Amino acid sequence: MSDLICGDFYLFEKQVGLGAYLFNDRSGSANQTDLFATVAYHLKTGDEHKLAFGARLGATGYTAGLNKLQVWDPNDPIFSS
């Protein structure tokens, strides 16, 4: 199951753009959570052209609940230790 919340908007007559997203994914015993923020600057280079550049900063967390795994072969030496 996955959840996503995201949004973006412009400031200063569309010269600066800001955005963020939060993503959470749960699959079996694994869980991943991402949180990122973005910023972009748009520089007008002509009547119909612009140069844009930006940066993204964030973090990703990953957990795996190994105690929730099902062991199919209890004699498997990997799982018995």
Protein Blocks (a to p, Z undefined) as FASTA:
>chain_A
ZZdddddddeehhlaccddddddddehjbccddddddddddddfbfkbccdddddddddd
ddddfklpccfblmlmklmZZ
